Structures are given as C-alpha cells and as structure tokens.
Amino acid sequence: MGKTNAKTNLESQIEENLRKVYQRTVEEDVPDRFKDLLSRLKAMDGEQPRHQEDNS
C-alpha cells in the first residue's frame, strides 16, 4: 500500500507542476515581433481584393 500512496503523491506533484508551467505559459504576453507581423498581415489582407465564387 505504501507504493500506491507514493505513486499517488508523485502523480499529484507532477500534475501540480504541469499546471503551474501551463498557467505561466498562458499568461505570457505575445512578443512584439508577432504582434507586428499580425498587423502587417492584416493590412496586406485589407489591400487585396477578395474573390468570391458564385456557386449557384
């Protein structure tokens, strides 16, 4: 029974640590270079005419 409790404790510690790492990652800001890239891509998308195909 000692092994089961130790394993459960170990699994709990691993789970807790994984949750902490995940939460820190989720809370990180998007780097400025990616924000700039997204802005440029959005601007480019707005400049190009959109083509819609009429499938009727």
HTML snippet that shows the backbone in 3Dmol.js (N, CA, C, O; Angstrom):
<script src="https://3Dmol.org/build/3Dmol-min.js"></script>
<div id="view" style="width:600px;height:400px;position:relative"></div>
<script>
const pdb = `
ATOM      1  N   MET A   1       0.808  -1.183   0.000  1.00  0.00           N
ATOM      2  CA  MET A   1       0.000   0.000   0.000  1.00  0.00           C
ATOM      3  C   MET A   1       0.860   1.259   0.000  1.00  0.00           C
ATOM      4  O   MET A   1       0.416   2.303  -0.477  1.00  0.00           O
ATOM      5  N   GLY A   2       2.063   1.181   0.517  1.00  0.00           N
ATOM      6  CA  GLY A   2       2.957   2.317   0.544  1.00  0.00           C
ATOM      7  C   GLY A   2       3.327   2.787  -0.848  1.00  0.00           C
ATOM      8  O   GLY A   2       3.468   3.985  -1.092  1.00  0.00           O
ATOM      9  N   LYS A   3       3.484   1.833  -1.766  1.00  0.00           N
ATOM     10  CA  LYS A   3       3.837   2.193  -3.143  1.00  0.00           C
ATOM     11  C   LYS A   3       2.697   2.949  -3.814  1.00  0.00           C
ATOM     12  O   LYS A   3       2.942   3.888  -4.572  1.00  0.00           O
ATOM     13  N   THR A   4       1.473   2.559  -3.550  1.00  0.00           N
ATOM     14  CA  THR A   4       0.324   3.229  -4.154  1.00  0.00           C
ATOM     15  C   THR A   4       0.240   4.674  -3.674  1.00  0.00           C
ATOM     16  O   THR A   4       0.003   5.580  -4.473  1.00  0.00           O
ATOM     17  N   ASN A   5       0.434   4.896  -2.371  1.00  0.00           N
ATOM     18  CA  ASN A   5       0.390   6.252  -1.832  1.00  0.00           C
ATOM     19  C   ASN A   5       1.540   7.090  -2.382  1.00  0.00           C
ATOM     20  O   ASN A   5       1.356   8.266  -2.696  1.00  0.00           O
ATOM     21  N   ALA A   6       2.724   6.490  -2.498  1.00  0.00           N
ATOM     22  CA  ALA A   6       3.873   7.214  -3.037  1.00  0.00           C
ATOM     23  C   ALA A   6       3.624   7.577  -4.494  1.00  0.00           C
ATOM     24  O   ALA A   6       3.938   8.687  -4.926  1.00  0.00           O
ATOM     25  N   LYS A   7       3.066   6.652  -5.241  1.00  0.00           N
ATOM     26  CA  LYS A   7       2.783   6.916  -6.643  1.00  0.00           C
ATOM     27  C   LYS A   7       1.726   8.012  -6.772  1.00  0.00           C
ATOM     28  O   LYS A   7       1.851   8.907  -7.608  1.00  0.00           O
ATOM     29  N   THR A   8       0.711   7.939  -5.962  1.00  0.00           N
ATOM     30  CA  THR A   8      -0.340   8.949  -5.985  1.00  0.00           C
ATOM     31  C   THR A   8       0.236  10.310  -5.623  1.00  0.00           C
ATOM     32  O   THR A   8      -0.113  11.311  -6.248  1.00  0.00           O
ATOM     33  N   ASN A   9       1.104  10.364  -4.635  1.00  0.00           N
ATOM     34  CA  ASN A   9       1.738  11.613  -4.233  1.00  0.00           C
ATOM     35  C   ASN A   9       2.618  12.142  -5.363  1.00  0.00           C
ATOM     36  O   ASN A   9       2.594  13.334  -5.668  1.00  0.00           O
ATOM     37  N   LEU A  10       3.390  11.257  -5.981  1.00  0.00           N
ATOM     38  CA  LEU A  10       4.249  11.649  -7.094  1.00  0.00           C
ATOM     39  C   LEU A  10       3.409  12.164  -8.259  1.00  0.00           C
ATOM     40  O   LEU A  10       3.732  13.192  -8.853  1.00  0.00           O
ATOM     41  N   GLU A  11       2.344  11.458  -8.581  1.00  0.00           N
ATOM     42  CA  GLU A  11       1.457  11.891  -9.659  1.00  0.00           C
ATOM     43  C   GLU A  11       0.831  13.249  -9.352  1.00  0.00           C
ATOM     44  O   GLU A  11       0.679  14.079 -10.247  1.00  0.00           O
ATOM     45  N   SER A  12       0.472  13.475  -8.105  1.00  0.00           N
ATOM     46  CA  SER A  12      -0.099  14.759  -7.698  1.00  0.00           C
ATOM     47  C   SER A  12       0.912  15.879  -7.859  1.00  0.00           C
ATOM     48  O   SER A  12       0.563  16.971  -8.308  1.00  0.00           O
ATOM     49  N   GLN A  13       2.158  15.619  -7.496  1.00  0.00           N
ATOM     50  CA  GLN A  13       3.209  16.630  -7.645  1.00  0.00           C
ATOM     51  C   GLN A  13       3.461  16.951  -9.118  1.00  0.00           C
ATOM     52  O   GLN A  13       3.620  18.112  -9.494  1.00  0.00           O
ATOM     53  N   ILE A  14       3.496  15.909  -9.941  1.00  0.00           N
ATOM     54  CA  ILE A  14       3.696  16.105 -11.386  1.00  0.00           C
ATOM     55  C   ILE A  14       2.539  16.912 -11.960  1.00  0.00           C
ATOM     56  O   ILE A  14       2.753  17.860 -12.716  1.00  0.00           O
ATOM     57  N   GLU A  15       1.340  16.546 -11.608  1.00  0.00           N
ATOM     58  CA  GLU A  15       0.154  17.255 -12.102  1.00  0.00           C
ATOM     59  C   GLU A  15       0.189  18.728 -11.689  1.00  0.00           C
ATOM     60  O   GLU A  15      -0.079  19.611 -12.504  1.00  0.00           O
ATOM     61  N   GLU A  16       0.512  18.983 -10.452  1.00  0.00           N
ATOM     62  CA  GLU A  16       0.582  20.361  -9.954  1.00  0.00           C
ATOM     63  C   GLU A  16       1.644  21.170 -10.705  1.00  0.00           C
ATOM     64  O   GLU A  16       1.402  22.314 -11.089  1.00  0.00           O
ATOM     65  N   ASN A  17       2.816  20.572 -10.909  1.00  0.00           N
ATOM     66  CA  ASN A  17       3.890  21.267 -11.618  1.00  0.00           C
ATOM     67  C   ASN A  17       3.525  21.525 -13.078  1.00  0.00           C
ATOM     68  O   ASN A  17       3.824  22.596 -13.606  1.00  0.00           O
ATOM     69  N   LEU A  18       2.890  20.572 -13.727  1.00  0.00           N
ATOM     70  CA  LEU A  18       2.461  20.771 -15.108  1.00  0.00           C
ATOM     71  C   LEU A  18       1.427  21.893 -15.206  1.00  0.00           C
ATOM     72  O   LEU A  18       1.468  22.702 -16.133  1.00  0.00           O
ATOM     73  N   ARG A  19       0.518  21.937 -14.262  1.00  0.00           N
ATOM     74  CA  ARG A  19      -0.490  23.010 -14.256  1.00  0.00           C
ATOM     75  C   ARG A  19       0.166  24.381 -14.076  1.00  0.00           C
ATOM     76  O   ARG A  19      -0.230  25.349 -14.726  1.00  0.00           O
ATOM     77  N   LYS A  20       1.158  24.464 -13.203  1.00  0.00           N
ATOM     78  CA  LYS A  20       1.860  25.730 -12.978  1.00  0.00           C
ATOM     79  C   LYS A  20       2.575  26.191 -14.237  1.00  0.00           C
ATOM     80  O   LYS A  20       2.493  27.362 -14.607  1.00  0.00           O
ATOM     81  N   VAL A  21       3.274  25.278 -14.896  1.00  0.00           N
ATOM     82  CA  VAL A  21       4.001  25.624 -16.118  1.00  0.00           C
ATOM     83  C   VAL A  21       3.017  26.047 -17.198  1.00  0.00           C
ATOM     84  O   VAL A  21       3.252  27.035 -17.894  1.00  0.00           O
ATOM     85  N   TYR A  22       1.930  25.322 -17.348  1.00  0.00           N
ATOM     86  CA  TYR A  22       0.923  25.661 -18.354  1.00  0.00           C
ATOM     87  C   TYR A  22       0.341  27.049 -18.073  1.00  0.00           C
ATOM     88  O   TYR A  22       0.205  27.862 -18.987  1.00  0.00           O
ATOM     89  N   GLN A  23       0.001  27.322 -16.814  1.00  0.00           N
ATOM     90  CA  GLN A  23      -0.597  28.606 -16.463  1.00  0.00           C
ATOM     91  C   GLN A  23       0.358  29.753 -16.756  1.00  0.00           C
ATOM     92  O   GLN A  23      -0.066  30.795 -17.256  1.00  0.00           O
ATOM     93  N   ARG A  24       1.636  29.578 -16.453  1.00  0.00           N
ATOM     94  CA  ARG A  24       2.626  30.624 -16.750  1.00  0.00           C
ATOM     95  C   ARG A  24       2.710  30.873 -18.252  1.00  0.00           C
ATOM     96  O   ARG A  24       2.824  32.017 -18.692  1.00  0.00           O
ATOM     97  N   THR A  25       2.655  29.812 -19.026  1.00  0.00           N
ATOM     98  CA  THR A  25       2.725  29.935 -20.481  1.00  0.00           C
ATOM     99  C   THR A  25       1.508  30.680 -21.022  1.00  0.00           C
ATOM    100  O   THR A  25       1.638  31.528 -21.904  1.00  0.00           O
ATOM    101  N   VAL A  26       0.333  30.366 -20.496  1.00  0.00           N
ATOM    102  CA  VAL A  26      -0.898  31.012 -20.934  1.00  0.00           C
ATOM    103  C   VAL A  26      -0.863  32.513 -20.611  1.00  0.00           C
ATOM    104  O   VAL A  26      -1.387  33.323 -21.376  1.00  0.00           O
ATOM    105  N   GLU A  27      -0.260  32.876 -19.506  1.00  0.00           N
ATOM    106  CA  GLU A  27      -0.235  34.264 -19.063  1.00  0.00           C
ATOM    107  C   GLU A  27       0.838  35.111 -19.750  1.00  0.00           C
ATOM    108  O   GLU A  27       0.848  36.333 -19.596  1.00  0.00           O
ATOM    109  N   GLU A  28       1.738  34.480 -20.504  1.00  0.00           N
ATOM    110  CA  GLU A  28       2.794  35.231 -21.174  1.00  0.00           C
ATOM    111  C   GLU A  28       2.209  36.139 -22.249  1.00  0.00           C
ATOM    112  O   GLU A  28       1.233  35.787 -22.911  1.00  0.00           O
ATOM    113  N   ASP A  29       2.821  37.318 -22.415  1.00  0.00           N
ATOM    114  CA  ASP A  29       2.411  38.215 -23.485  1.00  0.00           C
ATOM    115  C   ASP A  29       2.921  37.699 -24.820  1.00  0.00           C
ATOM    116  O   ASP A  29       3.935  37.006 -24.900  1.00  0.00           O
ATOM    117  N   VAL A  30       2.192  38.056 -25.857  1.00  0.00           N
ATOM    118  CA  VAL A  30       2.640  37.738 -27.212  1.00  0.00           C
ATOM    119  C   VAL A  30       3.807  38.677 -27.520  1.00  0.00           C
ATOM    120  O   VAL A  30       3.687  39.884 -27.307  1.00  0.00           O
ATOM    121  N   PRO A  31       4.923  38.159 -28.012  1.00  0.00           N
ATOM    122  CA  PRO A  31       6.069  39.020 -28.323  1.00  0.00           C
ATOM    123  C   PRO A  31       5.699  40.099 -29.346  1.00  0.00           C
ATOM    124  O   PRO A  31       4.872  39.876 -30.230  1.00  0.00           O
ATOM    125  N   ASP A  32       6.326  41.273 -29.209  1.00  0.00           N
ATOM    126  CA  ASP A  32       6.051  42.401 -30.095  1.00  0.00           C
ATOM    127  C   ASP A  32       6.256  42.046 -31.562  1.00  0.00           C
ATOM    128  O   ASP A  32       5.502  42.508 -32.419  1.00  0.00           O
ATOM    129  N   ARG A  33       7.261  41.236 -31.864  1.00  0.00           N
ATOM    130  CA  ARG A  33       7.519  40.903 -33.270  1.00  0.00           C
ATOM    131  C   ARG A  33       6.347  40.131 -33.878  1.00  0.00           C
ATOM    132  O   ARG A  33       6.070  40.269 -35.070  1.00  0.00           O
ATOM    133  N   PHE A  34       5.661  39.325 -33.075  1.00  0.00           N
ATOM    134  CA  PHE A  34       4.499  38.609 -33.592  1.00  0.00           C
ATOM    135  C   PHE A  34       3.304  39.545 -33.740  1.00  0.00           C
ATOM    136  O   PHE A  34       2.526  39.417 -34.685  1.00  0.00           O
ATOM    137  N   LYS A  35       3.159  40.479 -32.813  1.00  0.00           N
ATOM    138  CA  LYS A  35       2.089  41.468 -32.936  1.00  0.00           C
ATOM    139  C   LYS A  35       2.291  42.302 -34.200  1.00  0.00           C
ATOM    140  O   LYS A  35       1.338  42.577 -34.929  1.00  0.00           O
ATOM    141  N   ASP A  36       3.537  42.704 -34.454  1.00  0.00           N
ATOM    142  CA  ASP A  36       3.849  43.471 -35.658  1.00  0.00           C
ATOM    143  C   ASP A  36       3.537  42.656 -36.912  1.00  0.00           C
ATOM    144  O   ASP A  36       2.949  43.169 -37.864  1.00  0.00           O
ATOM    145  N   LEU A  37       3.929  41.406 -36.906  1.00  0.00           N
ATOM    146  CA  LEU A  37       3.669  40.544 -38.050  1.00  0.00           C
ATOM    147  C   LEU A  37       2.170  40.403 -38.299  1.00  0.00           C
ATOM    148  O   LEU A  37       1.721  40.481 -39.442  1.00  0.00           O
ATOM    149  N   LEU A  38       1.404  40.200 -37.250  1.00  0.00           N
ATOM    150  CA  LEU A  38      -0.049  40.092 -37.405  1.00  0.00           C
ATOM    151  C   LEU A  38      -0.644  41.378 -37.960  1.00  0.00           C
ATOM    152  O   LEU A  38      -1.541  41.336 -38.801  1.00  0.00           O
ATOM    153  N   SER A  39      -0.151  42.513 -37.495  1.00  0.00           N
ATOM    154  CA  SER A  39      -0.633  43.799 -38.004  1.00  0.00           C
ATOM    155  C   SER A  39      -0.338  43.943 -39.489  1.00  0.00           C
ATOM    156  O   SER A  39      -1.193  44.386 -40.257  1.00  0.00           O
ATOM    157  N   ARG A  40       0.870  43.570 -39.894  1.00  0.00           N
ATOM    158  CA  ARG A  40       1.232  43.669 -41.312  1.00  0.00           C
ATOM    159  C   ARG A  40       0.393  42.732 -42.160  1.00  0.00           C
ATOM    160  O   ARG A  40      -0.033  43.099 -43.256  1.00  0.00           O
ATOM    161  N   LEU A  41       0.152  41.524 -41.665  1.00  0.00           N
ATOM    162  CA  LEU A  41      -0.659  40.566 -42.415  1.00  0.00           C
ATOM    163  C   LEU A  41      -2.102  41.048 -42.553  1.00  0.00           C
ATOM    164  O   LEU A  41      -2.718  40.897 -43.608  1.00  0.00           O
ATOM    165  N   LYS A  42      -2.631  41.627 -41.482  1.00  0.00           N
ATOM    166  CA  LYS A  42      -3.989  42.167 -41.557  1.00  0.00           C
ATOM    167  C   LYS A  42      -4.058  43.310 -42.556  1.00  0.00           C
ATOM    168  O   LYS A  42      -5.023  43.420 -43.312  1.00  0.00           O
ATOM    169  N   ALA A  43      -3.042  44.158 -42.562  1.00  0.00           N
ATOM    170  CA  ALA A  43      -3.004  45.278 -43.513  1.00  0.00           C
ATOM    171  C   ALA A  43      -2.929  44.753 -44.941  1.00  0.00           C
ATOM    172  O   ALA A  43      -3.612  45.267 -45.826  1.00  0.00           O
ATOM    173  N   MET A  44      -2.116  43.746 -45.171  1.00  0.00           N
ATOM    174  CA  MET A  44      -1.994  43.163 -46.502  1.00  0.00           C
ATOM    175  C   MET A  44      -3.312  42.526 -46.935  1.00  0.00           C
ATOM    176  O   MET A  44      -3.701  42.626 -48.099  1.00  0.00           O
ATOM    177  N   ASP A  45      -3.987  41.882 -46.013  1.00  0.00           N
ATOM    178  CA  ASP A  45      -5.263  41.233 -46.318  1.00  0.00           C
ATOM    179  C   ASP A  45      -6.294  42.276 -46.720  1.00  0.00           C
ATOM    180  O   ASP A  45      -7.116  42.027 -47.602  1.00  0.00           O
ATOM    181  N   GLY A  46      -6.260  43.432 -46.089  1.00  0.00           N
ATOM    182  CA  GLY A  46      -7.190  44.502 -46.419  1.00  0.00           C
ATOM    183  C   GLY A  46      -6.905  45.133 -47.767  1.00  0.00           C
ATOM    184  O   GLY A  46      -7.813  45.692 -48.382  1.00  0.00           O
ATOM    185  N   GLU A  47      -5.670  45.061 -48.245  1.00  0.00           N
ATOM    186  CA  GLU A  47      -5.288  45.662 -49.515  1.00  0.00           C
ATOM    187  C   GLU A  47      -5.681  44.794 -50.705  1.00  0.00           C
ATOM    188  O   GLU A  47      -5.934  45.315 -51.792  1.00  0.00           O
ATOM    189  N   GLN A  48      -5.734  43.505 -50.518  1.00  0.00           N
ATOM    190  CA  GLN A  48      -6.001  42.592 -51.630  1.00  0.00           C
ATOM    191  C   GLN A  48      -7.506  42.431 -51.815  1.00  0.00           C
ATOM    192  O   GLN A  48      -8.242  42.240 -50.847  1.00  0.00           O
ATOM    193  N   PRO A  49      -7.956  42.511 -53.063  1.00  0.00           N
ATOM    194  CA  PRO A  49      -9.396  42.310 -53.304  1.00  0.00           C
ATOM    195  C   PRO A  49      -9.785  40.874 -53.002  1.00  0.00           C
ATOM    196  O   PRO A  49      -9.044  39.933 -53.288  1.00  0.00           O
ATOM    197  N   ARG A  50     -10.927  40.734 -52.437  1.00  0.00           N
ATOM    198  CA  ARG A  50     -11.419  39.389 -52.131  1.00  0.00           C
ATOM    199  C   ARG A  50     -12.213  38.864 -53.301  1.00  0.00           C
ATOM    200  O   ARG A  50     -13.011  39.585 -53.900  1.00  0.00           O
ATOM    201  N   HIS A  51     -11.992  37.608 -53.624  1.00  0.00           N
ATOM    202  CA  HIS A  51     -12.707  36.965 -54.720  1.00  0.00           C
ATOM    203  C   HIS A  51     -13.699  35.986 -54.124  1.00  0.00           C
ATOM    204  O   HIS A  51     -13.333  35.080 -53.375  1.00  0.00           O
ATOM    205  N   GLN A  52     -14.952  36.184 -54.466  1.00  0.00           N
ATOM    206  CA  GLN A  52     -15.963  35.234 -54.034  1.00  0.00           C
ATOM    207  C   GLN A  52     -16.461  34.482 -55.248  1.00  0.00           C
ATOM    208  O   GLN A  52     -16.787  35.071 -56.279  1.00  0.00           O
ATOM    209  N   GLU A  53     -16.512  33.201 -55.110  1.00  0.00           N
ATOM    210  CA  GLU A  53     -17.033  32.396 -56.203  1.00  0.00           C
ATOM    211  C   GLU A  53     -18.515  32.200 -56.013  1.00  0.00           C
ATOM    212  O   GLU A  53     -18.978  31.877 -54.919  1.00  0.00           O
ATOM    213  N   ASP A  54     -19.248  32.393 -57.071  1.00  0.00           N
ATOM    214  CA  ASP A  54     -20.697  32.185 -57.015  1.00  0.00           C
ATOM    215  C   ASP A  54     -20.971  30.751 -57.438  1.00  0.00           C
ATOM    216  O   ASP A  54     -20.811  30.400 -58.607  1.00  0.00           O
ATOM    217  N   ASN A  55     -21.377  29.946 -56.507  1.00  0.00           N
ATOM    218  CA  ASN A  55     -21.617  28.533 -56.786  1.00  0.00           C
ATOM    219  C   ASN A  55     -23.077  28.240 -57.094  1.00  0.00           C
ATOM    220  O   ASN A  55     -23.505  27.095 -56.952  1.00  0.00           O
ATOM    221  N   SER A  56     -23.860  29.233 -57.510  1.00  0.00           N
ATOM    222  CA  SER A  56     -25.278  28.970 -57.764  1.00  0.00           C
ATOM    223  C   SER A  56     -25.536  28.516 -59.163  1.00  0.00           C
ATOM    224  O   SER A  56     -26.684  28.256 -59.525  1.00  0.00           O
TER     225      SER A  56
END
`;
const viewer = $3Dmol.createViewer("view");
viewer.addModel(pdb, "pdb");
viewer.setStyle({}, {cartoon: {color: "spectrum"}});
viewer.zoomTo();
viewer.render();
</script>
